[in-house]
Amino acid sequence: MSKKEDIKENLLNLNSYLQALLTALIALIGFTFSVFCDIIKTSLSVGIVGIKKQG
């Protein structure tokens, strides 16, 4: 009986650990994506300004 409870407890711990890991991963991806978008916006606006100055 206690063996089954131990397994159940371990599965619950693993589940909460995986959820925390997934949450951290999603947050990291979201942060990276927003930074990446900012970089693209900046480079686009700099590129457009550069093109306007040349023309």
N, C-alpha and C positions, 0 to 999 in steps of 0.2 A: 504493500500500500504506500509506504513512504517513498519507495523507488519511483512509483508513478507520480507522486506529488513533486518529487525532485525534478523529474523530466518536465512536468508541467511548469514548474517555477523557472527552469532554465529556458524553456520556450518563450515564456512571458518576458523574461529579461532580454532574450535575443530579439524578440519582436519590438520592444521599446528601443533597444539599441539601434536596430535597423531603421526605425521611424526617425530617430534623431539624426542618423547618418543621412537619410534621404532628405530631411528638412535642411540640413547643412549644405548638401549638394545642390538643392534647388536654389537656396539663397546665394550660393557661390556662383551658379550659372546666371542667375538674375543680375547679380552685381557685375559680373564679367560682361554680360550682354549690354547693360546700360553704359558701362565704360566704353565698350566697343562702339556703341551708337554715338556717344559723345565724340570719340576720335573721328569717326566717319563724318559727322556733321562739321566738325572743326576743319578737317582736311578739305571737305567740299566747299565750305565758305571761303577758305584760303585760296583754293583753286579758282573759284569764280572771281574773286577779287583780283587774282593774278592775271586771269584772262582779260578782265575788264581793263586793267592797267596796260596790258600789251596792245589792245585794240584801239 
